[in-house]
Amino acid sequence: MNQKVIPIFFACDDNYIPFLGVALSSLKQRANRRYDYRIVVLNEGLKERNRERIARFADEQFSIEFFNIGPTINKFRKDLSLRLRDYYSVAIYYRLFIPTLFPNLDKAIYLDGDIVVVGDISEFYNTDIEGKLVAAINDRLVLDTPEFTRYVEDGVGIKATEYFNSGVLVMNLKEFRKQEIESKFLELLTKHNFDSVCPDQDYLNVLCRDAKVLLPISWNKMPLPDATFDVSTLKLCHYNSFEKPWRHDGVLFGDIFWSEARKTVFFEELRQIRERFSEEDQKNEVKAIQNLVGNAVRISKQEDQTFRTVLNLKIC
C-alpha cells in the first residue's frame, strides 16, 4: 500500500550528531505509522561513523539520507558568513535552500537538532498552509526579553507577537518557489547583508511576514517559565539559545531530554559532554549572552541600514 510520505529536514555537523540522535529517536517513537517518513540530513561532510550511527534509525517506513549542501553554500559562503557571531555557523541558512534543492517536494518540515518530539509529528505536517509560506511558532524568548522585543520591532520591523522561531517549521516549498523566496533572500543578503542578531530567522520573518500561519506554543516549547502553559498539551521541546540540559542542571524540561537520551546509544556521550562543560565554558557563555543582548540593543537604536528602515517595514 502506498502511503503518504512526510519529508523532514535537519541540518547537522559532526559535533551535533548526539543531539540529532535524540531528536530522531523521540520523533520515530511517536510517529504515526500510517505515514512514511523521509529524513534528510543537510550537511557539509560527516564522518562515516556518524553517518552510520544515524542511519541505524532507518527502517521500511523511516528512510534517512545525507545531502551535502556544501557546493550550494560555497557560492555564497562569504556573504553568509559575514554576520555570524558566537555559536552560529552557515548551517543556520541551509533551510532557505531546501525549496530549490528539492524541486519535487511541495511541502516539508524543518527541525533544529536541539529538540525532543513529544507528540505525533504528522499532526504538525498536516497543518493547512495553502497559499502561505510557513507554519511556525511565536518566539517566546524574544517576546519575554525586552531587549529582543525592541530589536525585532525597531530593527527587523516585525511585531514581537508575530515574530516566529525558525527552528521548527512547516514549509510550503511550492509557494517558496512560486514567490522566488531564495532569490529574494540572496538579493537582500548580497546587497545589504543586514547586521542581525538571528540572521536566518530575521530574513525568514521578513520574507514570510504576510504569508505565515502561527501555531500554538506547544509545538515549539522552549525551556522558559510560563505559568499559563498547559504541560499536557506539550508536543515538542526546543532547547533553544543557551538553555541546554547538556550544559546546565535544572533546565526546564531537561528531565524530558535526559529520559529520551537514555533510550539511545548517545547517552554516555551526552553525559560526558555535560561533565566537560566547565566553569570557563560557563563564563564564556555569559559573555556570549551579554554580547547577544548588547548587539540587539545596538541594532535597535540604528536609524539606517536595518531591515525596518531599508525595506520601509511598518508594524500594524
Sine and cosine of phi, psi and omega as CSV:
sin_phi,cos_phi,sin_psi,cos_psi,sin_omega,cos_omega
0.00,0.00,0.77,-0.63,0.05,-1.00
-0.98,0.19,0.81,-0.59,-0.01,-1.00
-0.93,-0.38,0.39,-0.92,0.07,-1.00
-0.90,0.43,0.69,-0.73,-0.01,-1.00
-0.98,-0.22,0.77,-0.63,0.04,-1.00
-0.97,-0.25,0.93,-0.38,0.03,-1.00
-0.99,0.14,0.73,-0.69,0.00,-1.00
-0.74,-0.67,0.83,-0.56,-0.05,-1.00
-0.96,-0.28,0.62,-0.78,0.17,-0.99
-0.78,-0.63,0.38,-0.92,0.17,-0.99
-0.90,-0.44,0.69,-0.72,-0.12,-0.99
-0.42,-0.91,0.52,-0.85,0.23,-0.97
-0.84,-0.54,-0.04,-1.00,-0.08,-1.00
-0.88,0.47,-0.54,0.84,-0.03,-1.00
-0.93,0.36,-0.41,0.91,-0.10,-1.00
-0.98,-0.18,0.09,1.00,-0.03,-1.00
-0.83,0.55,-0.72,0.70,-0.01,-1.00
-0.87,0.50,-0.60,0.80,-0.02,-1.00
-0.95,0.30,-0.63,0.77,0.08,-1.00
-0.87,0.49,-0.62,0.78,0.02,-1.00
-0.87,0.49,-0.67,0.74,0.03,-1.00
-0.92,0.40,-0.68,0.73,0.01,-1.00
-0.86,0.50,-0.72,0.69,-0.02,-1.00
-0.92,0.39,-0.65,0.76,0.01,-1.00
-0.87,0.50,-0.73,0.69,-0.02,-1.00
-0.92,0.39,-0.63,0.78,0.00,-1.00
-0.90,0.44,-0.72,0.69,-0.07,-1.00
-0.92,0.40,-0.63,0.77,-0.01,-1.00
-0.84,0.54,-0.58,0.82,-0.15,-0.99
-0.95,-0.32,0.09,1.00,-0.04,-1.00
-0.94,0.33,0.72,-0.69,0.04,-1.00
-0.93,0.37,0.88,-0.48,-0.10,-1.00
-0.98,0.17,0.18,0.98,0.19,-0.98
-0.98,0.21,-0.12,0.99,0.01,-1.00
-0.86,-0.50,0.36,-0.93,0.23,-0.97
-0.98,-0.18,0.40,-0.91,-0.07,-1.00
-0.79,-0.62,0.75,-0.66,0.06,-1.00
-0.93,-0.37,0.96,-0.29,0.00,-1.00
-1.00,-0.08,0.82,-0.58,0.03,-1.00
-0.88,-0.47,0.86,-0.51,0.01,-1.00
-0.98,-0.19,0.96,-0.27,0.05,-1.00
-0.97,0.25,0.75,-0.67,-0.07,-1.00
-0.38,-0.92,0.09,-1.00,0.08,-1.00
-0.83,-0.55,0.59,0.81,0.01,-1.00
0.93,-0.38,0.93,-0.37,0.03,-1.00
-0.90,-0.44,0.52,-0.85,0.07,-1.00
-0.88,0.48,0.57,-0.82,-0.05,-1.00
-0.85,0.53,-0.63,0.77,0.02,-1.00
-0.87,0.50,-0.66,0.75,-0.01,-1.00
-0.94,0.33,-0.60,0.80,0.07,-1.00
-0.88,0.47,-0.66,0.75,-0.01,-1.00
-0.91,0.41,-0.65,0.76,-0.02,-1.00
-0.91,0.42,-0.61,0.79,0.03,-1.00
-0.97,0.24,-0.61,0.79,-0.03,-1.00
-0.89,0.45,-0.35,0.94,0.00,-1.00
-0.92,0.40,-0.26,0.96,0.04,-1.00
-0.97,0.23,-0.23,0.97,-0.09,-1.00
-0.95,0.32,0.57,-0.82,0.19,-0.98
-0.51,-0.86,-0.21,-0.98,-0.09,-1.00
-0.88,0.48,-0.47,0.88,-0.03,-1.00
-0.95,-0.32,0.07,1.00,-0.13,-0.99
-0.66,-0.75,0.99,0.13,-0.04,-1.00
-1.00,0.09,0.51,-0.86,0.01,-1.00
-0.74,-0.68,0.78,-0.63,0.05,-1.00
-0.72,-0.70,0.41,-0.91,-0.02,-1.00
-0.90,-0.44,0.84,-0.55,-0.06,-1.00
-0.91,-0.41,0.88,-0.48,0.02,-1.00
-0.99,0.15,0.95,-0.32,-0.06,-1.00
-1.00,-0.04,0.01,1.00,-0.05,-1.00
-0.78,0.63,-0.77,0.63,-0.02,-1.00
-0.84,0.54,-0.56,0.83,0.04,-1.00
-0.95,0.31,-0.72,0.70,-0.04,-1.00
-0.92,0.39,-0.57,0.82,-0.08,-1.00
-0.85,0.53,-0.52,0.85,-0.02,-1.00
-0.90,0.43,-0.45,0.89,-0.11,-0.99
-0.83,-0.56,0.22,0.98,-0.16,-0.99
-0.85,0.53,-0.65,0.76,-0.03,-1.00
-0.87,0.49,-0.74,0.67,0.00,-1.00
-0.94,0.35,-0.63,0.78,-0.01,-1.00
-0.91,0.41,-0.51,0.86,-0.09,-1.00
-1.00,0.07,-0.30,0.96,-0.18,-0.98
-0.85,0.53,-0.66,0.75,-0.11,-0.99
-0.98,-0.20,0.17,0.99,-0.03,-1.00
-0.96,0.28,0.65,-0.76,0.00,-1.00
-0.67,-0.74,0.31,-0.95,0.14,-0.99
0.78,0.63,-0.88,-0.48,-0.14,-0.99
-1.00,-0.07,0.09,1.00,-0.01,-1.00
-0.97,0.24,0.50,-0.87,0.17,-0.99
-0.70,-0.72,0.10,-0.99,-0.02,-1.00
-0.89,0.45,-0.23,0.97,0.01,-1.00
-0.86,0.51,-0.41,0.91,0.00,-1.00
-0.90,0.44,-0.37,0.93,-0.04,-1.00
-1.00,-0.02,-0.17,0.99,-0.10,-0.99
-0.78,0.63,-0.67,0.74,-0.11,-0.99
-0.87,0.50,-0.45,0.89,-0.02,-1.00
-0.94,0.33,-0.30,0.95,-0.04,-1.00
-0.99,-0.17,-0.08,1.00,-0.04,-1.00
-0.85,0.53,-0.73,0.68,-0.07,-1.00
-0.84,0.54,-0.64,0.77,-0.03,-1.00
-0.98,0.20,-0.62,0.79,-0.05,-1.00
-0.96,0.29,-0.36,0.93,-0.01,-1.00
-0.80,-0.60,0.93,0.36,-0.12,-0.99
-0.91,0.42,-0.29,0.96,-0.02,-1.00
-1.00,0.06,-0.08,1.00,0.03,-1.00
-0.98,-0.18,0.70,-0.71,0.02,-1.00
-0.98,-0.18,-0.35,0.94,-0.08,-1.00
-0.44,-0.90,0.59,-0.81,0.01,-1.00
-0.36,-0.93,0.28,-0.96,0.12,-0.99
-0.98,-0.21,0.64,-0.77,0.20,-0.98
-0.89,-0.45,0.73,-0.68,0.02,-1.00
-0.73,-0.68,0.68,-0.73,0.20,-0.98
-0.92,0.39,0.34,-0.94,-0.03,-1.00
-0.99,0.16,-0.28,0.96,-0.07,-1.00
-1.00,-0.03,0.83,0.56,-0.06,-1.00
-0.73,-0.69,0.28,-0.96,0.25,-0.97
-0.75,-0.66,0.80,-0.59,0.01,-1.00
-1.00,0.03,0.85,-0.52,-0.04,-1.00
-0.97,-0.23,-0.41,0.91,-0.02,-1.00
-0.94,-0.34,-0.19,-0.98,-0.01,-1.00
-1.00,0.02,0.93,-0.37,-0.11,-0.99
-0.90,0.43,-0.34,0.94,0.03,-1.00
-0.91,0.41,-0.52,0.86,0.05,-1.00
-0.89,0.45,-0.63,0.78,0.02,-1.00
-0.91,0.42,-0.73,0.69,-0.02,-1.00
-0.87,0.49,-0.59,0.81,-0.08,-1.00
-0.98,0.20,0.14,0.99,0.13,-0.99
-0.84,0.54,0.71,-0.70,0.02,-1.00
-0.97,0.25,0.93,-0.35,0.04,-1.00
-0.84,-0.55,0.44,0.90,0.04,-1.00
-0.84,0.54,0.82,-0.57,0.00,-1.00
0.99,0.16,-0.06,1.00,0.04,-1.00
-0.95,-0.32,0.21,-0.98,0.01,-1.00
-1.00,-0.06,-0.67,0.74,-0.05,-1.00
-0.59,-0.80,0.39,-0.92,0.31,-0.95
-0.92,-0.39,0.74,-0.67,-0.10,-1.00
-0.47,-0.88,-0.04,-1.00,-0.08,-1.00
-0.79,-0.61,0.68,-0.73,0.03,-1.00
-0.80,0.60,0.71,-0.71,-0.01,-1.00
-0.99,0.15,0.98,-0.22,-0.08,-1.00
-0.95,0.30,-0.38,0.93,0.09,-1.00
-0.89,0.46,-0.65,0.76,0.04,-1.00
-0.93,0.36,-0.71,0.70,-0.06,-1.00
-0.91,0.41,-0.53,0.85,-0.07,-1.00
-1.00,-0.06,-0.04,1.00,-0.03,-1.00
-0.89,-0.46,0.94,-0.33,-0.09,-1.00
-0.79,0.61,-0.65,0.76,-0.02,-1.00
-0.90,0.43,-0.62,0.79,0.02,-1.00
-0.97,0.25,-0.54,0.84,0.07,-1.00
-0.87,0.49,-0.74,0.68,0.02,-1.00
-0.89,0.45,-0.61,0.79,-0.02,-1.00
-0.88,0.47,-0.76,0.65,-0.07,-1.00
-0.94,0.34,-0.51,0.86,-0.02,-1.00
-0.99,0.13,-0.68,0.74,-0.05,-1.00
-1.00,0.00,-0.45,0.89,-0.03,-1.00
-0.99,-0.16,-0.74,0.68,-0.04,-1.00
-1.00,0.03,-0.52,0.85,0.02,-1.00
1.00,0.03,0.46,0.89,0.03,-1.00
-0.85,-0.52,0.71,-0.71,0.07,-1.00
-0.88,0.47,0.70,-0.72,-0.09,-1.00
-0.84,0.54,-0.58,0.81,0.01,-1.00
-0.96,0.28,-0.21,0.98,0.00,-1.00
-0.96,-0.29,-0.13,0.99,-0.08,-1.00
-0.99,0.15,0.83,-0.55,-0.09,-1.00
-0.96,-0.28,0.39,-0.92,0.09,-1.00
-0.99,0.11,0.70,-0.71,-0.11,-0.99
-1.00,-0.03,0.12,0.99,-0.05,-1.00
-1.00,0.04,-0.19,0.98,0.01,-1.00
-0.66,-0.75,0.97,-0.25,-0.13,-0.99
-0.69,-0.73,0.58,-0.82,0.37,-0.93
-0.97,-0.24,0.84,-0.55,-0.10,-1.00
-0.94,-0.35,0.77,-0.64,0.11,-0.99
-1.00,0.04,1.00,0.03,-0.11,-0.99
-0.90,0.44,-0.58,0.82,0.03,-1.00
-0.88,0.47,-0.68,0.73,0.00,-1.00
-0.94,0.33,-0.57,0.82,0.08,-1.00
-0.84,0.54,-0.72,0.69,0.00,-1.00
-0.93,0.38,-0.67,0.75,-0.01,-1.00
-0.87,0.50,-0.67,0.75,-0.02,-1.00
-1.00,0.00,0.05,1.00,0.06,-1.00
0.81,0.59,0.75,0.66,-0.06,-1.00
-0.91,0.42,-0.63,0.78,0.01,-1.00
-0.88,0.48,-0.70,0.71,0.01,-1.00
-0.89,0.46,-0.66,0.75,0.02,-1.00
-0.91,0.41,-0.63,0.77,0.05,-1.00
-0.88,0.47,-0.76,0.65,-0.05,-1.00
-0.91,0.42,-0.55,0.83,0.06,-1.00
-0.91,0.42,-0.72,0.70,0.04,-1.00
-0.90,0.44,-0.66,0.75,-0.03,-1.00
-0.90,0.44,-0.76,0.65,-0.08,-1.00
-0.97,0.24,-0.48,0.88,-0.04,-1.00
-1.00,0.08,-0.62,0.79,-0.11,-0.99
-0.87,-0.50,-0.60,0.80,-0.04,-1.00
0.66,0.75,0.91,0.42,-0.12,-0.99
-0.84,0.54,0.65,-0.76,0.17,-0.99
-0.89,0.45,0.78,-0.63,-0.21,-0.98
-0.52,-0.85,0.52,-0.85,0.07,-1.00
-1.00,0.10,-0.71,0.70,0.01,-1.00
-0.80,-0.60,0.99,0.13,-0.21,-0.98
-0.79,0.61,-0.86,0.51,-0.06,-1.00
-0.88,0.47,-0.63,0.77,-0.04,-1.00
-0.92,0.40,-0.65,0.76,0.00,-1.00
-0.92,0.40,-0.71,0.71,0.03,-1.00
-0.87,0.49,-0.70,0.71,0.00,-1.00
-0.89,0.45,-0.65,0.76,0.02,-1.00
-0.90,0.44,-0.63,0.78,0.02,-1.00
-0.94,0.35,-0.71,0.70,-0.06,-1.00
-0.95,0.30,-0.44,0.90,-0.04,-1.00
-0.95,-0.31,0.21,0.98,-0.18,-0.98
-0.85,0.52,-0.54,0.84,-0.03,-1.00
-0.96,-0.28,0.19,0.98,-0.07,-1.00
-0.58,-0.82,0.84,0.54,-0.03,-1.00
-0.70,-0.71,0.37,-0.93,0.12,-0.99
-0.89,-0.46,0.83,-0.56,0.03,-1.00
-1.00,-0.09,0.81,-0.59,-0.06,-1.00
-0.97,-0.25,0.26,-0.97,0.00,-1.00
-0.87,0.50,0.48,-0.88,-0.04,-1.00
-0.87,0.50,-0.32,0.95,-0.01,-1.00
-0.84,0.55,-0.46,0.89,-0.03,-1.00
-1.00,0.03,-0.02,1.00,0.05,-1.00
-0.38,-0.92,0.89,0.46,-0.07,-1.00
-1.00,0.07,0.92,-0.39,0.06,-1.00
-0.99,0.11,0.35,-0.94,-0.02,-1.00
-0.97,0.23,0.86,0.50,0.01,-1.00
-0.89,-0.46,0.68,-0.73,0.01,-1.00
-0.85,0.52,0.67,-0.74,0.02,-1.00
-0.39,-0.92,0.98,-0.18,-0.07,-1.00
-0.90,0.44,-0.34,0.94,-0.05,-1.00
-1.00,0.01,-0.15,0.99,-0.09,-1.00
-0.98,0.17,0.76,-0.65,0.04,-1.00
-1.00,-0.02,0.96,-0.29,-0.08,-1.00
-0.86,0.51,-0.46,0.89,-0.02,-1.00
-0.91,0.40,-0.26,0.97,0.00,-1.00
-1.00,-0.07,-0.01,1.00,-0.10,-0.99
-0.86,0.51,0.77,-0.64,0.01,-1.00
-0.89,-0.46,-0.55,0.83,-0.06,-1.00
-0.45,-0.89,0.78,-0.62,0.08,-1.00
-0.99,-0.12,0.73,-0.68,0.00,-1.00
-0.82,-0.57,0.94,-0.35,-0.05,-1.00
-1.00,0.06,0.94,0.33,-0.15,-0.99
-0.98,0.20,0.33,-0.94,0.09,-1.00
0.84,0.54,-0.79,-0.61,-0.12,-0.99
-0.97,-0.22,0.00,1.00,-0.02,-1.00
-1.00,0.03,0.99,0.15,-0.08,-1.00
-0.84,-0.54,0.81,-0.59,-0.05,-1.00
-0.92,0.39,-0.29,0.96,0.07,-1.00
-1.00,0.08,0.10,0.99,0.13,-0.99
-0.86,-0.50,-0.56,0.83,-0.12,-0.99
-0.74,-0.67,0.50,-0.87,0.17,-0.99
-1.00,0.09,0.38,-0.92,0.11,-0.99
0.98,0.22,0.21,0.98,0.05,-1.00
-0.95,0.33,0.72,-0.69,0.02,-1.00
-0.85,0.53,0.75,-0.66,-0.07,-1.00
0.92,0.38,0.23,0.97,0.07,-1.00
-0.90,0.44,-0.53,0.85,0.02,-1.00
-0.89,0.45,-0.55,0.84,0.03,-1.00
-0.92,0.39,-0.68,0.74,0.02,-1.00
-0.87,0.49,-0.76,0.65,-0.07,-1.00
-0.93,0.36,-0.53,0.85,0.07,-1.00
-0.89,0.45,-0.67,0.74,0.03,-1.00
-0.95,0.32,-0.62,0.78,-0.02,-1.00
-0.88,0.48,-0.60,0.80,-0.02,-1.00
-0.90,0.44,-0.33,0.95,0.00,-1.00
-0.99,0.10,-0.06,1.00,-0.10,-1.00
-0.89,-0.46,0.22,-0.98,0.06,-1.00
-0.97,0.24,-0.05,1.00,-0.06,-1.00
-1.00,-0.06,-0.04,1.00,-0.12,-0.99
-0.85,0.53,-0.76,0.65,-0.04,-1.00
-0.89,0.45,-0.63,0.77,0.05,-1.00
-0.88,0.47,-0.67,0.74,0.01,-1.00
-0.93,0.36,-0.62,0.79,0.04,-1.00
-0.88,0.47,-0.63,0.77,0.03,-1.00
-0.93,0.37,-0.59,0.81,0.07,-1.00
-0.87,0.49,-0.68,0.73,0.04,-1.00
-0.89,0.46,-0.68,0.74,-0.03,-1.00
-0.93,0.37,-0.50,0.87,-0.03,-1.00
-0.99,0.13,-0.17,0.99,-0.01,-1.00
-0.96,0.29,0.97,-0.25,-0.20,-0.98
-1.00,-0.03,0.09,-1.00,0.08,-1.00
-0.88,0.47,-0.60,0.80,0.03,-1.00
-0.90,0.43,-0.65,0.76,0.07,-1.00
-0.88,0.48,-0.65,0.76,0.02,-1.00
-0.90,0.44,-0.65,0.76,0.04,-1.00
-0.90,0.44,-0.68,0.73,0.02,-1.00
-0.90,0.44,-0.59,0.81,0.02,-1.00
-0.91,0.41,-0.66,0.75,0.04,-1.00
-0.87,0.50,-0.67,0.74,0.03,-1.00
-0.89,0.45,-0.65,0.76,0.00,-1.00
-0.90,0.44,-0.65,0.76,0.05,-1.00
-0.88,0.47,-0.72,0.70,0.01,-1.00
-0.88,0.48,-0.66,0.75,0.02,-1.00
-0.91,0.42,-0.64,0.76,-0.01,-1.00
-0.89,0.45,-0.73,0.68,0.02,-1.00
-0.91,0.42,-0.67,0.74,0.02,-1.00
-0.87,0.49,-0.66,0.75,0.04,-1.00
-0.91,0.41,-0.61,0.79,0.03,-1.00
-0.88,0.48,-0.70,0.71,0.01,-1.00
-0.90,0.43,-0.70,0.71,-0.03,-1.00
-0.88,0.47,-0.76,0.65,-0.05,-1.00
-0.92,0.40,-0.59,0.80,-0.02,-1.00
-0.90,0.43,-0.36,0.93,-0.01,-1.00
-1.00,-0.04,-0.15,0.99,-0.01,-1.00
-0.93,0.37,0.62,-0.79,-0.02,-1.00
-0.98,-0.19,-0.05,1.00,0.06,-1.00
-0.50,-0.87,0.18,-0.98,0.05,-1.00
0.85,0.52,0.56,0.83,0.17,-0.99
-0.92,-0.40,0.25,-0.97,0.07,-1.00
-0.79,0.61,-0.74,0.67,-0.11,-0.99
-0.88,0.47,-0.72,0.69,-0.09,-1.00
-0.97,0.24,-0.68,0.73,-0.06,-1.00
-0.93,0.37,-0.66,0.75,-0.05,-1.00
-1.00,-0.08,0.02,1.00,0.04,-1.00
0.81,0.59,0.77,0.64,-0.02,-1.00
-1.00,0.08,0.72,-0.69,-0.03,-1.00
-0.86,-0.51,0.69,-0.72,0.01,-1.00
-1.00,0.10,0.83,-0.56,-0.01,-1.00
-1.00,0.09,0.00,0.00,0.00,0.00
